[in-house]
Amino acid sequence: MVRNSKLHIVDLAGSERVAKTGIDGKLLSEAKFINKSLHHLEHVCFVVVVVVVVVVVVVVVVVVVVDCVMYVMYCMDAFIGLRI
């Protein structure tokens, strides 16, 4: 089963300079908090992607190793069967 998903991250606070916007007080404080939250969200998303990639690589390696072991056991069984 294949599932697709999308993650859209939007910079709600904007990247404009504070002097150009003319905001101060509570709006400036909110913009700072939003930017800080987005900064941390970026790091969390990066860590999640890295963890998913590592898990996929580990699963692929395990499948390949198990497949190789099964093939060797099959070959040994066939070889022993021929000698008897």
MOPAC internal coordinates of N, CA, C and O (Angstrom, degrees):
PM7 1SCF
backbone

  N    0.0000 0     0.00 0     0.00 0    0    0    0
  C    1.4403 1     0.00 0     0.00 0    1    0    0
  C    1.5393 1   107.74 1     0.00 0    2    1    0
  O    1.2310 1   120.71 1   -52.80 1    3    2    1
  N    1.2771 1   116.25 1   127.20 1    3    2    1
  C    1.4545 1   121.64 1  -179.92 1    5    3    2
  C    1.5222 1   108.41 1  -107.18 1    6    5    3
  O    1.2310 1   121.08 1   -50.07 1    7    6    5
  N    1.3187 1   115.54 1   129.93 1    7    6    5
  C    1.4658 1   120.59 1   177.73 1    9    7    6
  C    1.5158 1   108.38 1  -121.97 1   10    9    7
  O    1.2310 1   121.22 1   -40.90 1   11   10    9
  N    1.2841 1   115.28 1   139.10 1   11   10    9
  C    1.4580 1   120.84 1   177.91 1   13   11   10
  C    1.5208 1   109.14 1  -116.93 1   14   13   11
  O    1.2310 1   121.06 1   -36.06 1   15   14   13
  N    1.3068 1   115.58 1   143.94 1   15   14   13
  C    1.4551 1   119.44 1   175.74 1   17   15   14
  C    1.5174 1   108.74 1  -146.15 1   18   17   15
  O    1.2310 1   121.27 1   -20.36 1   19   18   17
  N    1.3065 1   115.17 1   159.64 1   19   18   17
  C    1.4587 1   121.62 1   178.86 1   21   19   18
  C    1.5129 1   109.07 1  -129.98 1   22   21   19
  O    1.2310 1   121.10 1   -36.02 1   23   22   21
  N    1.3174 1   115.51 1   143.98 1   23   22   21
  C    1.4534 1   121.34 1   175.28 1   25   23   22
  C    1.5165 1   107.54 1  -121.22 1   26   25   23
  O    1.2310 1   120.67 1   -61.79 1   27   26   25
  N    1.3108 1   116.33 1   118.21 1   27   26   25
  C    1.4580 1   121.50 1   179.02 1   29   27   26
  C    1.5225 1   108.27 1  -106.71 1   30   29   27
  O    1.2310 1   121.13 1   -59.32 1   31   30   29
  N    1.3259 1   115.45 1   120.68 1   31   30   29
  C    1.4540 1   120.45 1   177.25 1   33   31   30
  C    1.5239 1   107.38 1  -110.69 1   34   33   31
  O    1.2310 1   121.09 1   -54.64 1   35   34   33
  N    1.3164 1   115.53 1   125.36 1   35   34   33
  C    1.4575 1   121.63 1  -176.98 1   37   35   34
  C    1.5202 1   108.73 1  -118.19 1   38   37   35
  O    1.2310 1   120.84 1   -47.54 1   39   38   37
  N    1.3033 1   116.00 1   132.46 1   39   38   37
  C    1.4595 1   120.92 1   177.08 1   41   39   38
  C    1.5283 1   108.10 1   -80.33 1   42   41   39
  O    1.2310 1   121.16 1   -84.15 1   43   42   41
  N    1.3093 1   115.38 1    95.85 1   43   42   41
  C    1.4630 1   120.50 1  -175.56 1   45   43   42
  C    1.5217 1   112.40 1   -72.39 1   46   45   43
  O    1.2310 1   120.35 1   150.67 1   47   46   45
  N    1.3245 1   116.94 1   -29.33 1   47   46   45
  C    1.4610 1   119.55 1  -176.88 1   49   47   46
  C    1.5169 1   111.50 1   -83.69 1   50   49   47
  O    1.2310 1   120.09 1   160.33 1   51   50   49
  N    1.3008 1   117.44 1   -19.67 1   51   50   49
  C    1.4606 1   120.34 1  -178.17 1   53   51   50
  C    1.5105 1   111.11 1    81.42 1   54   53   51
  O    1.2310 1   121.37 1   -13.80 1   55   54   53
  N    1.3107 1   114.98 1   166.20 1   55   54   53
  C    1.4581 1   119.23 1  -179.34 1   57   55   54
  C    1.5201 1   111.49 1  -114.72 1   58   57   55
  O    1.2310 1   120.99 1  -165.19 1   59   58   57
  N    1.3092 1   115.71 1    14.81 1   59   58   57
  C    1.4567 1   118.98 1  -178.55 1   61   59   58
  C    1.5302 1   110.48 1   -70.67 1   62   61   59
  O    1.2310 1   121.18 1   -18.87 1   63   62   61
  N    1.2910 1   115.36 1   161.13 1   63   62   61
  C    1.4682 1   120.64 1   179.90 1   65   63   62
  C    1.5312 1   109.87 1   -75.93 1   66   65   63
  O    1.2310 1   121.64 1   -36.09 1   67   66   65
  N    1.3025 1   114.47 1   143.91 1   67   66   65
  C    1.4622 1   120.27 1  -177.41 1   69   67   66
  C    1.5238 1   110.63 1   -62.41 1   70   69   67
  O    1.2310 1   120.13 1   141.63 1   71   70   69
  N    1.3172 1   117.35 1   -38.37 1   71   70   69
  C    1.4695 1   120.63 1  -178.46 1   73   71   70
  C    1.5327 1   111.59 1   -62.23 1   74   73   71
  O    1.2310 1   120.49 1   144.25 1   75   74   73
  N    1.3345 1   116.67 1   -35.75 1   75   74   73
  C    1.4680 1   120.05 1  -179.33 1   77   75   74
  C    1.5222 1   112.01 1   -72.84 1   78   77   75
  O    1.2310 1   120.29 1   148.83 1   79   78   77
  N    1.3279 1   117.05 1   -31.17 1   79   78   77
  C    1.4601 1   119.74 1  -176.78 1   81   79   78
  C    1.5180 1   111.92 1   -79.08 1   82   81   79
  O    1.2310 1   121.03 1   147.25 1   83   82   81
  N    1.3041 1   115.64 1   -32.75 1   83   82   81
  C    1.4527 1   119.21 1  -179.34 1   85   83   82
  C    1.5203 1   113.46 1    77.05 1   86   85   83
  O    1.2310 1   120.06 1  -167.50 1   87   86   85
  N    1.3236 1   117.50 1    12.50 1   87   86   85
  C    1.4613 1   119.01 1   179.52 1   89   87   86
  C    1.5172 1   109.75 1   -83.02 1   90   89   87
  O    1.2310 1   121.23 1   -26.84 1   91   90   89
  N    1.3092 1   115.26 1   153.16 1   91   90   89
  C    1.4576 1   120.32 1   176.12 1   93   91   90
  C    1.5191 1   108.15 1  -155.72 1   94   93   91
  O    1.2310 1   121.01 1    -3.99 1   95   94   93
  N    1.2691 1   115.67 1   176.01 1   95   94   93
  C    1.4533 1   120.41 1   176.63 1   97   95   94
  C    1.5109 1   113.46 1    66.44 1   98   97   95
  O    1.2310 1   121.32 1    51.42 1   99   98   97
  N    1.3238 1   115.08 1  -128.58 1   99   98   97
  C    1.4650 1   121.51 1  -174.28 1  101   99   98
  C    1.5304 1   112.04 1   -66.23 1  102  101   99
  O    1.2310 1   119.93 1   139.42 1  103  102  101
  N    1.3380 1   117.74 1   -40.58 1  103  102  101
  C    1.4683 1   120.01 1   179.40 1  105  103  102
  C    1.5249 1   111.37 1   -63.57 1  106  105  103
  O    1.2310 1   120.31 1   139.34 1  107  106  105
  N    1.3270 1   117.02 1   -40.66 1  107  106  105
  C    1.4617 1   120.83 1   178.15 1  109  107  106
  C    1.5187 1   110.29 1   -64.52 1  110  109  107
  O    1.2310 1   120.86 1   137.80 1  111  110  109
  N    1.3027 1   115.96 1   -42.20 1  111  110  109
  C    1.4677 1   120.73 1   178.77 1  113  111  110
  C    1.5295 1   110.64 1   -62.34 1  114  113  111
  O    1.2310 1   120.02 1   135.96 1  115  114  113
  N    1.3258 1   117.57 1   -44.04 1  115  114  113
  C    1.4670 1   121.30 1   178.12 1  117  115  114
  C    1.5209 1   111.47 1   -63.00 1  118  117  115
  O    1.2310 1   120.11 1   138.75 1  119  118  117
  N    1.3245 1   117.39 1   -41.25 1  119  118  117
  C    1.4655 1   120.93 1   178.86 1  121  119  118
  C    1.5220 1   110.91 1   -62.24 1  122  121  119
  O    1.2310 1   120.75 1   140.19 1  123  122  121
  N    1.3288 1   116.18 1   -39.81 1  123  122  121
  C    1.4692 1   119.78 1   177.92 1  125  123  122
  C    1.5216 1   111.13 1   -64.50 1  126  125  123
  O    1.2310 1   120.49 1   137.09 1  127  126  125
  N    1.3309 1   116.67 1   -42.91 1  127  126  125
  C    1.4675 1   120.05 1   179.19 1  129  127  126
  C    1.5293 1   111.16 1   -64.30 1  130  129  127
  O    1.2310 1   120.34 1   139.65 1  131  130  129
  N    1.3261 1   116.96 1   -40.35 1  131  130  129
  C    1.4633 1   120.56 1   179.35 1  133  131  130
  C    1.5200 1   109.97 1   -64.00 1  134  133  131
  O    1.2310 1   120.13 1   134.31 1  135  134  133
  N    1.3169 1   117.35 1   -45.69 1  135  134  133
  C    1.4642 1   120.34 1   179.20 1  137  135  134
  C    1.5211 1   111.47 1   -62.26 1  138  137  135
  O    1.2310 1   120.57 1   139.24 1  139  138  137
  N    1.3220 1   116.52 1   -40.76 1  139  138  137
  C    1.4579 1   120.60 1   178.54 1  141  139  138
  C    1.5317 1   110.17 1   -64.16 1  142  141  139
  O    1.2310 1   120.25 1   136.71 1  143  142  141
  N    1.3215 1   117.12 1   -43.29 1  143  142  141
  C    1.4659 1   121.18 1   178.96 1  145  143  142
  C    1.5228 1   111.27 1   -62.51 1  146  145  143
  O    1.2310 1   120.53 1   136.82 1  147  146  145
  N    1.3279 1   116.59 1   -43.18 1  147  146  145
  C    1.4635 1   120.22 1   178.55 1  149  147  146
  C    1.5197 1   111.37 1   -64.53 1  150  149  147
  O    1.2310 1   120.56 1   143.68 1  151  150  149
  N    1.3205 1   116.53 1   -36.32 1  151  150  149
  C    1.4643 1   120.77 1   177.23 1  153  151  150
  C    1.5263 1   110.14 1   -61.21 1  154  153  151
  O    1.2310 1   120.41 1   134.19 1  155  154  153
  N    1.3251 1   116.83 1   -45.81 1  155  154  153
  C    1.4653 1   120.38 1   179.63 1  157  155  154
  C    1.5198 1   111.45 1   -69.44 1  158  157  155
  O    1.2310 1   120.05 1   143.86 1  159  158  157
  N    1.3158 1   117.51 1   -36.14 1  159  158  157
  C    1.4659 1   121.11 1   177.28 1  161  159  158
  C    1.5261 1   111.18 1   -62.14 1  162  161  159
  O    1.2310 1   120.69 1   141.28 1  163  162  161
  N    1.3251 1   116.28 1   -38.72 1  163  162  161
  C    1.4647 1   120.41 1   177.28 1  165  163  162
  C    1.5264 1   110.57 1   -59.53 1  166  165  163
  O    1.2310 1   120.41 1   136.68 1  167  166  165
  N    1.3197 1   116.82 1   -43.32 1  167  166  165
  C    1.4618 1   120.56 1   179.90 1  169  167  166
  C    1.5265 1   111.42 1   -66.85 1  170  169  167
  O    1.2310 1   120.36 1   139.78 1  171  170  169
  N    1.3128 1   116.93 1   -40.22 1  171  170  169
  C    1.4652 1   120.75 1   178.13 1  173  171  170
  C    1.5283 1   110.19 1   -62.86 1  174  173  171
  O    1.2310 1   120.14 1   135.44 1  175  174  173
  N    1.3206 1   117.34 1   -44.56 1  175  174  173
  C    1.4686 1   120.92 1   179.43 1  177  175  174
  C    1.5196 1   110.77 1   -62.08 1  178  177  175
  O    1.2310 1   120.18 1   139.45 1  179  178  177
  N    1.3253 1   117.26 1   -40.55 1  179  178  177
  C    1.4601 1   121.23 1   178.77 1  181  179  178
  C    1.5273 1   110.53 1   -62.49 1  182  181  179
  O    1.2310 1   120.48 1   135.05 1  183  182  181
  N    1.3334 1   116.69 1   -44.95 1  183  182  181
  C    1.4644 1   120.81 1   179.71 1  185  183  182
  C    1.5238 1   110.51 1   -63.34 1  186  185  183
  O    1.2310 1   120.03 1   138.80 1  187  186  185
  N    1.3132 1   117.55 1   -41.20 1  187  186  185
  C    1.4693 1   121.08 1   179.25 1  189  187  186
  C    1.5292 1   110.10 1   -62.15 1  190  189  187
  O    1.2310 1   120.13 1   135.91 1  191  190  189
  N    1.3159 1   117.36 1   -44.09 1  191  190  189
  C    1.4671 1   120.87 1   179.34 1  193  191  190
  C    1.5221 1   110.26 1   -62.69 1  194  193  191
  O    1.2310 1   120.03 1   136.47 1  195  194  193
  N    1.3221 1   117.55 1   -43.53 1  195  194  193
  C    1.4680 1   120.84 1   179.42 1  197  195  194
  C    1.5235 1   110.61 1   -62.67 1  198  197  195
  O    1.2310 1   120.19 1   136.06 1  199  198  197
  N    1.3186 1   117.24 1   -43.94 1  199  198  197
  C    1.4688 1   120.80 1   179.60 1  201  199  198
  C    1.5288 1   110.45 1   -62.42 1  202  201  199
  O    1.2310 1   119.87 1   136.71 1  203  202  201
  N    1.3128 1   117.85 1   -43.29 1  203  202  201
  C    1.4673 1   120.99 1   179.48 1  205  203  202
  C    1.5335 1   110.26 1   -62.39 1  206  205  203
  O    1.2310 1   120.21 1   136.58 1  207  206  205
  N    1.3234 1   117.21 1   -43.42 1  207  206  205
  C    1.4681 1   120.46 1   179.31 1  209  207  206
  C    1.5227 1   110.25 1   -63.05 1  210  209  207
  O    1.2310 1   119.81 1   136.50 1  211  210  209
  N    1.3179 1   117.97 1   -43.50 1  211  210  209
  C    1.4667 1   121.10 1   179.46 1  213  211  210
  C    1.5234 1   110.53 1   -62.75 1  214  213  211
  O    1.2310 1   120.20 1   136.63 1  215  214  213
  N    1.3189 1   117.23 1   -43.37 1  215  214  213
  C    1.4697 1   120.51 1   179.41 1  217  215  214
  C    1.5252 1   110.45 1   -62.24 1  218  217  215
  O    1.2310 1   119.97 1   136.87 1  219  218  217
  N    1.3188 1   117.66 1   -43.13 1  219  218  217
  C    1.4687 1   120.85 1   179.59 1  221  219  218
  C    1.5267 1   110.16 1   -63.09 1  222  221  219
  O    1.2310 1   120.00 1   136.71 1  223  222  221
  N    1.3192 1   117.60 1   -43.29 1  223  222  221
  C    1.4676 1   120.89 1   179.29 1  225  223  222
  C    1.5244 1   110.60 1   -62.74 1  226  225  223
  O    1.2310 1   120.22 1   136.37 1  227  226  225
  N    1.3263 1   117.18 1   -43.63 1  227  226  225
  C    1.4680 1   120.83 1   179.42 1  229  227  226
  C    1.5239 1   110.55 1   -62.38 1  230  229  227
  O    1.2310 1   120.05 1   136.56 1  231  230  229
  N    1.3103 1   117.51 1   -43.44 1  231  230  229
  C    1.4633 1   121.18 1   179.46 1  233  231  230
  C    1.5223 1   110.36 1   -62.21 1  234  233  231
  O    1.2310 1   120.10 1   136.17 1  235  234  233
  N    1.3144 1   117.41 1   -43.83 1  235  234  233
  C    1.4687 1   120.79 1   179.68 1  237  235  234
  C    1.5222 1   110.05 1   -62.89 1  238  237  235
  O    1.2310 1   119.96 1   136.36 1  239  238  237
  N    1.3282 1   117.69 1   -43.64 1  239  238  237
  C    1.4645 1   120.81 1   179.37 1  241  239  238
  C    1.5174 1   110.52 1   -62.73 1  242  241  239
  O    1.2310 1   120.07 1   136.28 1  243  242  241
  N    1.3127 1   117.47 1   -43.72 1  243  242  241
  C    1.4674 1   120.78 1   179.36 1  245  243  242
  C    1.5254 1   110.46 1   -62.15 1  246  245  243
  O    1.2310 1   120.04 1   136.56 1  247  246  245
  N    1.3051 1   117.52 1   -43.44 1  247  246  245
  C    1.4712 1   120.86 1   179.76 1  249  247  246
  C    1.5279 1   110.13 1   -62.72 1  250  249  247
  O    1.2310 1   119.99 1   137.33 1  251  250  249
  N    1.3120 1   117.62 1   -42.67 1  251  250  249
  C    1.4631 1   120.80 1   179.83 1  253  251  250
  C    1.5250 1   110.79 1   -65.22 1  254  253  251
  O    1.2310 1   120.06 1   136.29 1  255  254  253
  N    1.3255 1   117.48 1   -43.71 1  255  254  253
  C    1.4639 1   121.03 1   179.66 1  257  255  254
  C    1.5215 1   110.59 1   -63.77 1  258  257  255
  O    1.2310 1   120.34 1   134.49 1  259  258  257
  N    1.3197 1   116.95 1   -45.51 1  259  258  257
  C    1.4768 1   119.91 1   178.93 1  261  259  258
  C    1.5190 1   110.04 1   -62.22 1  262  261  259
  O    1.2310 1   119.90 1   138.68 1  263  262  261
  N    1.3109 1   117.80 1   -41.32 1  263  262  261
  C    1.4548 1   121.45 1   178.72 1  265  263  262
  C    1.5246 1   110.70 1   -62.23 1  266  265  263
  O    1.2310 1   120.16 1   137.37 1  267  266  265
  N    1.3208 1   117.30 1   -42.63 1  267  266  265
  C    1.4653 1   120.88 1   178.65 1  269  267  266
  C    1.5251 1   111.32 1   -64.59 1  270  269  267
  O    1.2310 1   120.39 1   136.73 1  271  270  269
  N    1.3170 1   116.87 1   -43.27 1  271  270  269
  C    1.4643 1   120.87 1   178.50 1  273  271  270
  C    1.5226 1   110.27 1   -61.98 1  274  273  271
  O    1.2310 1   120.28 1   136.57 1  275  274  273
  N    1.3123 1   117.07 1   -43.43 1  275  274  273
  C    1.4713 1   120.45 1   178.79 1  277  275  274
  C    1.5295 1   110.90 1   -62.36 1  278  277  275
  O    1.2310 1   120.25 1   139.57 1  279  278  277
  N    1.3267 1   117.12 1   -40.43 1  279  278  277
  C    1.4591 1   121.10 1   179.46 1  281  279  278
  C    1.5245 1   110.49 1   -65.35 1  282  281  279
  O    1.2310 1   120.05 1   137.01 1  283  282  281
  N    1.3346 1   117.50 1   -42.99 1  283  282  281
  C    1.4704 1   120.80 1   178.40 1  285  283  282
  C    1.5194 1   109.98 1   -63.24 1  286  285  283
  O    1.2310 1   120.20 1   137.18 1  287  286  285
  N    1.3210 1   117.22 1   -42.82 1  287  286  285
  C    1.4734 1   119.85 1   178.57 1  289  287  286
  C    1.5302 1   110.51 1   -63.22 1  290  289  287
  O    1.2310 1   120.22 1   140.06 1  291  290  289
  N    1.3136 1   117.19 1   -39.94 1  291  290  289
  C    1.4678 1   120.91 1   177.96 1  293  291  290
  C    1.5252 1   110.32 1   -62.95 1  294  293  291
  O    1.2310 1   120.48 1   135.67 1  295  294  293
  N    1.3254 1   116.69 1   -44.33 1  295  294  293
  C    1.4648 1   120.64 1   179.73 1  297  295  294
  C    1.5183 1   111.28 1   -64.36 1  298  297  295
  O    1.2310 1   120.59 1   137.90 1  299  298  297
  N    1.3450 1   116.49 1   -42.10 1  299  298  297
  C    1.4611 1   119.64 1   178.53 1  301  299  298
  C    1.5193 1   110.38 1   -63.81 1  302  301  299
  O    1.2310 1   119.96 1   138.09 1  303  302  301
  N    1.3053 1   117.68 1   -41.91 1  303  302  301
  C    1.4541 1   122.17 1   178.74 1  305  303  302
  C    1.5235 1   110.49 1   -61.98 1  306  305  303
  O    1.2310 1   120.84 1   136.83 1  307  306  305
  N    1.3289 1   116.00 1   -43.17 1  307  306  305
  C    1.4567 1   119.82 1   178.87 1  309  307  306
  C    1.5140 1   111.26 1   -65.83 1  310  309  307
  O    1.2310 1   120.22 1   140.44 1  311  310  309
  N    1.3366 1   117.19 1   -39.56 1  311  310  309
  C    1.4710 1   121.04 1   179.68 1  313  311  310
  C    1.5164 1   111.44 1   -66.80 1  314  313  311
  O    1.2310 1   120.49 1   136.48 1  315  314  313
  N    1.3277 1   116.68 1   -43.52 1  315  314  313
  C    1.4730 1   120.69 1   178.13 1  317  315  314
  C    1.5123 1   109.64 1   -64.90 1  318  317  315
  O    1.2310 1   119.93 1   141.19 1  319  318  317
  N    1.3167 1   117.74 1   -38.81 1  319  318  317
  C    1.4553 1   121.41 1   178.73 1  321  319  318
  C    1.5218 1   112.59 1   -63.81 1  322  321  319
  O    1.2310 1   120.03 1   146.55 1  323  322  321
  N    1.3284 1   117.54 1   -33.45 1  323  322  321
  C    1.4584 1   120.56 1   178.62 1  325  323  322
  C    1.5054 1   112.28 1   -71.94 1  326  325  323
  O    1.2310 1   119.87 1   149.88 1  327  326  325
  N    1.3168 1   117.86 1   -30.12 1  327  326  325
  C    1.4650 1   121.22 1  -177.37 1  329  327  326
  C    1.5063 1   112.65 1   -77.22 1  330  329  327
  O    1.2310 1   120.21 1   158.59 1  331  330  329
  N    1.3196 1   117.21 1   -21.41 1  331  330  329
  C    1.4690 1   119.51 1  -175.70 1  333  331  330
  C    1.4831 1   112.33 1   -82.94 1  334  333  331
  O    1.2310 1   120.10 1   180.00 1  335  334  333

